[in-house]
Amino acid sequence: MKNCQVVVIVVLLLAVGVIHGAVLKGATNTNIDVYCAEFTQEIIDNLRSLHAHWKTNPGWNTYRVTTFGNSITIDGKHWTPLAQDVIGNANAADINAFKDSTFNQGRWIADGKVAESGRTIKWVANQVQYGLSTQKPMIAAIMIGTNNVSINSSPAPGCSTTLDCAADTFEYKQITGQLIARGVIPIMTTIPPVQWETADLFRKPLLDAYNDKLRRFASSHRFPLIDLNRWCEDHGPLSSLLGDWAHPVGCSDGDRSFSDNCLDGGSSGGVQNARNYMLVMAIDDIVRYVVDEEAFTPEAVPPAAVANLAAQPEFKSGAVLLTWTAPGDDGTSGLYAESYDIRYSTSLITESTFFSAVSVDTALYPKVPGTQETLSLSGLPAGQTLYFALKTSDETHNASGISNVTVASTGIKVSPVADTYLDRGDQTSNGTDRVLQLKSDDRGVICFKFDLSAVTGVPDSAVIVMKPRWGDLPFNYTAAVRPILVDWDEAIAWQGTMLSDNIGAGAVYPSTSYSGSRFGQQEYYFPVPKAAIQAYAAGIAKGLALVQTAADTNTNDFFSREASASSRPFMMVFGGGATPVEAVRENVSFFDVNISPNPFNPVAIIEIIAPMADMHEIHIAIYNVNGKMVKKYNTTDTRIVWNVSSLPSGAYFIQARAGISVVAKRVVLLK
């Protein structure tokens, strides 16, 4: 139970202790409650045990809170505003009555920080004994780690467990270990993100990994945790939340305001306001369930079963992209759920066979209910048709029913063993060139021969992937695939007058079209229809040719297999035999979306990559990080200009659907 909406405390000091009376939710028009510390019976039992030990410390201060951290913690916007009355919501009087009778006695708030700017976790660990001996607190609030993200997290000496073995979490355990030795209750806080466009780009994955370790650390040690990082990610843009690369700005309504405006972030700022609010609520839960030993009522309603799980093959071996909408911890609403159990199988998954399917190892944490989830899975069995399903659990281990079952074919990446291009006006061989040209009027017919030894059975479809050669001229082509019906090698050169004289009279299968910047895409995709790839796999064809069918003078040149390893073309082959769902899935791997440029400002080009012969109406929905739809298109156009001059900077998610195929892409607007 993430219990920001709690029964609060009106205090009669010393004589009768704390009396619970009014409701303290304080933010009826925001989702701030989603990010508050979770309390389960396991956590409460652990904290009660700690508190019983704390009572053996003579002369220690009931309700006192000491804060450990660095520059973000020492900032005057953290805790110090709580030394005054909070304002901005209907329950301010109840909040003030609670804090002034518990953790805001004397100068506890003003004097309760053990922090210095620029310090690391190890420094904080060395200050814990000083904080305990001078302040004798009941609770410790910890937010530290920003300055550790540039430090390697190699295993610490003598570490024996995975969770506490990396240098940062090992040092974090040194903090909590000293606290629990005296019975002091830790409240952990994840670290806010930084503004990556103005900071070292390598820090983001390290900070994300560190916060994930903190979440697992808190869960395994049964400590309450405030997910401030998740609140920031969902309530940006970061340019409004942070004053520099890492330090929060105040809320426009004032540092001591708990108004909806402050607790909802966005252009109003409010990181420290939200943190102060969530800390007040965590302390209130500790007083209720631990100090006063109020009976705890666990969650009874499980998360709803996901109903829109979709799978999309990716252009690398054994990889699939999954998308779905996050449920809540109570049906489709409530707070964010605790975890996902994602599984796959080569046969249909049912409720009774779910736990027999292969479990996917992922550290994905559920998002706010109603938000789109995206997960890229790699390392799956390549060249197979796989079924996917998931279940969702809340913090009290209530599990949802099985989701809808979706299916996708994983691809096998195959390399060319020969490639060249034929030019009707040039009867010399181009097989050793680093370039492959795709031009109209048979001035650039690209020929491929791939190593299909890893492909077993009959494939369902394929996609040829090429990278553009450096240059200034734009690309413009409408491409088709033709099976090559004659023996050939890279020494082949144009002969005769007709293309059929060179590659045989194979059928022409529409593939794809593109018109735009040469570097509008990092990779260019050419779908190979089912009939063409099956003819090649069966040995009927001796290769595959790409032909420019539009009358255009552009030279569309790509790198050949003679180029560097990172630039060479390849082909993704999907399927591997007839499947029960072949009829409805055969075109899934043809569908993709490209967004360029990315990041962008203020115009992005959304390009649909799909076979010309089987174009569905395309439904495009664009969401911000809070899951709110900001734009929608229903179109058959393959090129859409999205002008976002009125939207704030931040990440957006573009979901495109054509028939049963779904693609989701992330794009960043930088202003």
Long-range contacts (C-beta under 8 A, 24 or more apart in sequence): 1-38, 1-39, 1-40, 1-296, 1-297, 1-298, 1-299, 1-395, 1-396, 2-33, 2-34, 2-35, 2-36, 2-37, 2-38, 2-39, 2-329, 2-335, 2-395, 3-36, 3-37, 3-38, 3-39, 3-281, 3-285, 4-32, 4-33, 4-36, 4-277, 4-278, 4-281, 5-33, 6-281, 6-284, 6-285, 6-288, 7-288, 8-91, 8-94, 8-95, 8-97, 8-98, 8-284, 9-97, 9-98, 9-101, 9-102, 9-284, 9-287, 9-288, 10-94, 10-97, 10-98, 10-101, 11-97, 11-98, 11-100, 11-101, 11-102, 13-101, 17-292, 18-101, 18-102, 18-287, 18-291, 18-292, 20-288, 20-292, 20-294, 21-94, 22-91, 22-94, 23-91, 23-94, 24-91, 24-94, 24-95, 24-98, 24-281, 24-284, 25-91, 26-89, 26-90, 26-91, 26-92, 26-95, 26-258, 26-277, 27-89, 27-258, 27-260, 27-263, 27-277, 28-90, 28-260, 29-260, 29-264, 30-260, 30-263, 30-264, 31-264, 31-368, 32-231, 32-263, 32-264, 32-274, 32-277, 32-278, 33-335, 34-335, 34-336, 34-368, 35-226, 35-227, 35-228, 35-230, 35-231, 35-274, 35-278, 36-226, 36-278, 36-281, 36-282, 37-187, 37-224, 37-225, 37-226, 37-278, 37-281, 37-282, 37-285, 38-224, 38-225, 38-338, 38-395, 39-224, 39-285, 39-289, 39-296, 40-298, 40-395, 40-396, 41-296, 41-298, 41-396, 42-222, 43-222, 43-223, 43-224, 44-289, 44-290, 44-296, 45-222, 46-221, 46-222, 46-223, 47-185, 47-222, 47-224, 47-286, 47-289, 47-290, 48-289, 48-290, 48-293, 50-180, 50-183, 50-184, 50-185, 51-138, 51-183, 51-185, 51-290, 51-291, 52-183, 53-180, 53-182, 53-183, 54-138, 54-182, 54-183, 54-184, 54-185, 55-183, 56-183, 57-136, 57-182, 57-183, 59-136, 60-136, 60-137, 60-138, 61-108, 61-135, 61-136, 61-137, 61-138, 62-138, 62-291, 63-102, 63-103, 63-105, 63-138, 63-139, 63-283, 63-287, 63-291, 64-103, 64-105, 64-108, 64-112, 64-135, 64-136, 64-137, 64-138, 64-139, 65-103, 65-108, 65-112, 65-137, 65-138, 65-139, 65-140, 65-141, 65-279, 65-283, 66-112, 66-113, 66-114, 66-131, 66-132, 66-135, 66-137, 66-139, 66-140, 66-141, 66-184, 67-112, 67-113, 67-114, 67-115, 67-140, 67-141, 67-142, 67-143, 68-114, 68-115, 68-124, 68-127, 68-128, 68-131, 68-140, 68-141, 68-142, 68-143, 68-144, 68-175, 69-113, 69-114, 69-115, 69-119, 69-124, 69-142, 69-143, 69-144, 70-115, 70-116, 70-117, 70-118, 70-119, 70-120, 70-123, 70-124, 70-144, 70-146, 70-147, 71-115, 71-116, 71-117, 71-118, 71-119, 71-146, 71-246, 71-247, 72-143, 72-146, 72-191, 72-192, 72-246, 72-247, 72-248, 73-113, 73-115, 73-143, 73-144, 74-113, 74-115, 74-116, 74-117, 75-247, 75-248, 75-272, 76-255, 77-248, 77-250, 77-255, 77-272, 77-273, 78-113, 78-272, 78-275, 78-276, 79-109, 79-110, 79-112, 79-113, 79-276, 79-279, 80-109, 80-110, 80-255, 81-254, 81-255, 81-256, 81-272, 81-273, 81-276, 82-109, 82-256, 82-276, 82-280, 83-107, 83-109, 83-110, 84-256, 85-256, 86-256, 86-257, 86-258, 87-254, 87-256, 87-257, 87-258, 87-259, 88-253, 88-254, 88-257, 88-258, 88-259, 88-260, 88-261, 88-262, 89-258, 89-259, 89-260, 92-258, 95-258, 95-280, 98-280, 98-284, 99-280, 102-283, 102-287, 103-139, 103-283, 108-135, 111-135, 112-137, 118-147, 119-144, 119-147, 120-144, 120-147, 120-148, 120-151, 120-171, 121-145, 121-148, 121-168, 121-171, 121-172, 121-175, 122-171, 122-174, 124-175, 125-171, 125-172, 125-174, 125-175, 125-178, 128-174, 128-175, 128-178, 128-179, 129-178, 132-178, 132-179, 132-182, 132-184, 137-184, 138-184, 138-185, 138-291, 139-184, 139-185, 139-186, 139-187, 139-283, 139-286, 140-179, 140-184, 140-185, 140-186, 140-187, 141-187, 141-189, 141-279, 142-175, 142-176, 142-186, 142-187, 142-188, 142-189, 143-188, 143-189, 143-190, 143-191, 143-228, 143-275, 144-172, 144-175, 144-191, 145-172, 145-191, 145-207, 145-210, 145-211, 145-214, 146-191, 146-192, 146-194, 146-207, 146-246, 148-210, 149-203, 149-206, 149-207, 149-210, 150-200, 150-202, 150-203, 150-206, 153-206, 153-209, 153-210, 163-213, 163-216, 163-217, 163-220, 164-217, 166-213, 168-210, 168-213, 169-213, 169-214, 169-217, 172-214, 172-217, 173-217, 176-221, 176-223, 185-286, 185-290, 186-223, 186-224, 187-223, 187-224, 187-225, 187-226, 187-279, 187-282, 187-283, 187-286, 188-214, 188-217, 188-218, 188-223, 188-224, 188-225, 188-226, 189-225, 189-226, 189-228, 189-275, 189-279, 190-214, 190-215, 190-225, 190-226, 190-227, 190-228, 190-229, 190-230, 191-228, 191-229, 192-228, 192-229, 192-232, 192-241, 192-242, 192-246, 192-248, 192-271, 193-229, 193-232, 193-233, 193-238, 194-238, 194-242, 194-245, 194-246, 195-238, 195-239, 195-242, 195-244, 195-245, 195-246, 197-599, 197-670, 198-244, 198-245, 199-245, 199-246, 212-363, 212-365, 215-365, 216-363, 224-282, 224-285, 224-286, 226-275, 226-278, 226-279, 226-282, 228-271, 228-274, 228-275, 228-278, 230-336, 230-365, 231-265, 231-271, 231-274, 231-278, 232-265, 232-271, 233-625, 234-265, 234-367, 234-368, 234-371, 234-625, 234-626, 235-264, 235-265, 235-266, 235-270, 235-274, 235-626, 236-265, 236-266, 236-625, 236-648, 236-649, 236-650, 236-651, 237-266, 237-648, 237-649, 237-650, 238-649, 238-650, 239-648, 239-649, 239-671, 240-265, 240-266, 240-267, 240-268, 240-269, 240-648, 241-265, 241-269, 241-270, 241-271, 242-271, 248-272, 266-648, 267-648, 298-396, 299-329, 299-330, 299-394, 299-395, 299-396, 299-398, 300-398, 301-329, 301-330, 301-331, 301-334, 301-398, 302-331, 302-392, 302-393, 302-394, 302-398, 302-399, 302-400, 303-327, 303-328, 303-329, 303-330, 303-331, 303-337, 303-392, 303-393, 303-394, 303-398, 303-399, 303-400, 304-328, 304-331, 304-332, 304-392, 304-400, 305-391, 305-392, 305-400, 305-401, 305-402, 305-403, 305-404, 306-390, 306-392, 306-400, 306-403, 306-404, 307-403, 307-404, 308-404, 309-388, 309-389, 309-390, 309-403, 309-404, 309-405, 309-406, 310-406, 310-662, 311-386, 311-388, 311-406, 311-407, 311-408, 312-408, 312-588, 312-591, 312-661, 312-662, 312-663, 312-664, 313-408, 313-409, 313-410, 313-411, 313-572, 313-574, 313-588, 313-589, 314-376, 314-378, 314-411, 315-411, 315-463, 315-465, 315-523, 315-525, 315-572, 315-592, 316-378, 316-411, 316-413, 316-572, 317-382, 317-410, 317-411, 317-412, 317-413, 317-572, 318-378, 318-379, 318-380, 318-381, 318-382, 318-410, 318-411, 318-412, 319-376, 319-377, 319-378, 319-380, 319-410, 319-411, 320-376, 320-377, 320-380, 320-386, 320-388, 320-408, 320-410, 321-374, 321-375, 321-376, 321-377, 321-663, 321-664, 322-373, 322-374, 322-375, 322-376, 322-377, 322-388, 322-406, 323-372, 323-373, 323-374, 323-375, 323-655, 323-662, 323-664, 324-372, 324-373, 324-390, 324-403, 325-370, 325-371, 325-372, 325-373, 326-366, 326-367, 326-368, 326-369, 326-370, 326-371, 326-372, 326-373, 327-366, 327-369, 327-392, 327-400, 328-369, 329-394, 329-395, 329-398, 330-394, 332-369, 332-370, 333-369, 334-369, 335-369, 336-365, 336-366, 336-367, 336-368, 336-369, 337-366, 337-369, 337-392, 337-393, 337-394, 338-366, 338-393, 338-394, 338-395, 338-397, 339-365, 339-366, 339-392, 339-393, 340-364, 340-366, 340-373, 340-390, 340-391, 340-392, 340-393, 341-390, 341-391, 341-392, 341-393, 341-399, 342-375, 342-377, 342-388, 342-389, 342-390, 343-388, 343-389, 343-390, 344-380, 344-386, 344-387, 344-388, 344-389, 345-386, 345-387, 346-381, 346-384, 346-385, 346-386, 346-387, 347-387, 348-387, 348-405, 348-580, 349-387, 349-388, 349-389, 349-402, 349-405, 350-402, 350-405, 351-401, 351-402, 354-389, 354-391, 354-402, 357-387, 357-389, 366-392, 367-627, 368-626, 368-627, 370-627, 371-623, 371-626, 371-627, 372-623, 372-627, 372-653, 372-655, 372-664, 374-653, 374-664, 374-666, 380-410, 381-410, 382-410, 382-411, 382-412, 382-413, 382-454, 383-409, 383-410, 383-411, 383-412, 383-454, 383-455, 383-456, 383-457, 383-459, 383-573, 383-574, 383-575, 383-576, 384-409, 384-410, 384-576, 385-409, 385-410, 385-575, 385-576, 385-577, 385-579, 385-581, 385-582, 385-585, 386-410, 407-579, 407-581, 407-585, 408-585, 408-588, 409-460, 409-461, 409-574, 409-575, 409-576, 409-579, 409-585, 409-588, 409-589, 410-574, 411-463, 411-572, 411-573, 411-574, 411-589, 412-454, 412-455, 412-572, 412-573, 412-574, 412-576, 413-570, 413-571, 413-572, 414-450, 414-451, 414-452, 414-454, 414-455, 414-570, 414-571, 414-572, 414-573, 415-450, 415-451, 415-561, 415-568, 415-570, 416-448, 416-449, 416-450, 416-451, 416-561, 416-568, 416-569, 416-570, 416-571, 417-449, 417-450, 417-451, 418-447, 418-448, 418-449, 418-488, 418-489, 418-490, 418-543, 418-561, 419-446, 419-447, 419-448, 419-449, 419-490, 419-560, 419-561, 419-569, 420-446, 420-447, 420-490, 420-492, 420-560, 421-445, 421-446, 421-447, 422-447, 422-492, 422-493, 422-494, 422-499, 422-502, 422-503, 423-494, 424-494, 424-499, 425-494, 426-493, 426-494, 427-493, 427-494, 427-495, 428-493, 429-490, 429-491, 429-492, 429-493, 430-493, 431-489, 431-490, 431-491, 431-492, 432-490, 432-562, 433-560, 433-562, 434-469, 434-559, 434-560, 434-562, 434-563, 435-469, 435-557, 435-558, 435-559, 435-560, 436-466, 436-557, 436-558, 436-559, 436-560, 436-569, 437-555, 437-556, 437-557, 437-558, 438-477, 438-479, 438-546, 438-547, 438-548, 438-556, 438-557, 438-558, 439-548, 439-554, 439-555, 439-556, 440-477, 440-548, 440-549, 440-550, 440-551, 440-552, 440-553, 441-551, 442-494, 442-499, 442-547, 444-548, 444-555, 444-556, 444-557, 445-499, 445-502, 445-503, 445-545, 445-546, 445-547, 445-548, 446-545, 446-546, 446-558, 447-484, 447-488, 447-492, 447-503, 447-543, 447-544, 447-545, 448-543, 448-544, 448-545, 448-546, 448-569, 448-571, 449-484, 449-488, 449-489, 449-542, 449-543, 450-536, 450-543, 450-544, 450-571, 452-536, 452-537, 452-573, 455-537, 455-573, 455-576, 456-576, 456-577, 457-575, 457-576, 457-577, 458-534, 458-537, 458-538, 458-575, 458-576, 458-577, 458-578, 459-533, 459-534, 459-537, 459-573, 459-574, 459-575, 459-576, 460-530, 460-533, 460-574, 460-575, 460-576, 460-579, 460-582, 460-585, 460-586, 460-589, 461-527, 461-528, 461-529, 461-530, 461-533, 461-573, 461-574, 461-575, 461-586, 461-587, 461-589, 461-590, 462-527, 462-528, 462-533, 462-571, 462-572, 462-573, 462-574, 462-589, 463-525, 463-526, 463-527, 463-528, 463-571, 463-572, 463-574, 463-589, 463-590, 464-525, 464-526, 464-528, 464-544, 464-546, 464-569, 464-570, 464-571, 465-523, 465-524, 465-525, 465-526, 465-569, 465-570, 465-571, 465-572, 466-523, 466-524, 466-526, 466-558, 466-559, 466-569, 467-522, 467-523, 467-524, 467-558, 467-559, 467-566, 467-567, 467-568, 467-569, 468-518, 468-519, 468-521, 468-524, 468-557, 468-558, 468-559, 469-557, 469-558, 469-559, 471-518, 471-557, 472-518, 473-518, 473-554, 473-555, 474-515, 474-516, 474-517, 474-518, 474-554, 475-514, 475-515, 475-516, 475-517, 475-518, 475-520, 475-524, 475-554, 475-556, 476-514, 476-515, 476-550, 476-552, 476-554, 476-556, 477-513, 477-514, 477-515, 477-548, 477-550, 477-552, 477-554, 477-556, 478-512, 478-513, 478-548, 478-549, 478-550, 478-612, 479-511, 479-512, 479-513, 479-526, 479-546, 479-547, 479-548, 479-549, 480-508, 480-509, 480-510, 480-511, 480-546, 480-547, 480-549, 481-508, 481-509, 481-511, 481-526, 481-527, 481-528, 481-529, 481-532, 481-544, 481-545, 481-546, 481-547, 482-506, 482-507, 482-508, 482-509, 482-532, 482-544, 482-545, 482-547, 483-507, 483-532, 483-535, 483-536, 483-540, 483-541, 483-543, 483-544, 483-545, 484-541, 484-542, 484-543, 484-544, 484-545, 485-540, 485-541, 485-542, 486-542, 487-542, 488-542, 488-543, 499-547, 503-543, 503-545, 506-535, 506-541, 506-545, 507-531, 507-532, 508-547, 508-549, 509-613, 510-549, 510-611, 510-612, 510-613, 511-546, 511-611, 511-612, 512-609, 512-610, 512-611, 512-612, 513-550, 513-612, 513-638, 514-607, 515-639, 516-596, 516-605, 516-607, 516-639, 517-596, 519-596, 520-594, 520-596, 520-597, 520-605, 520-607, 521-594, 521-596, 521-607, 524-558, 525-592, 525-609, 527-589, 527-590, 527-609, 527-610, 527-611, 528-571, 529-611, 529-613, 530-586, 533-573, 537-573, 584-660, 585-660, 587-611, 587-614, 587-659, 587-661, 588-660, 588-661, 590-614, 590-661, 591-656, 591-658, 591-661, 591-663, 592-663, 593-654, 593-656, 593-663, 593-665, 594-665, 595-654, 595-665, 595-667, 598-667, 598-668, 599-667, 599-668, 599-669, 599-670, 600-667, 600-668, 600-669, 600-670, 601-669, 601-670, 601-671, 602-643, 602-644, 602-645, 602-669, 602-671, 603-641, 603-642, 603-643, 603-644, 604-641, 604-642, 604-644, 604-667, 604-669, 605-639, 605-640, 605-641, 605-642, 606-639, 606-640, 606-641, 606-642, 606-654, 606-656, 607-638, 607-639, 607-640, 608-637, 608-638, 608-639, 608-640, 608-656, 608-658, 609-638, 610-638, 610-658, 615-658, 616-658, 616-659, 617-658, 618-656, 618-657, 618-658, 619-656, 619-657, 619-658, 620-654, 620-655, 620-656, 620-657, 621-654, 621-655, 622-652, 622-653, 622-654, 622-655, 623-652, 623-653, 623-655, 624-650, 624-651, 624-652, 624-653, 625-650, 625-651, 625-652, 625-653, 644-669
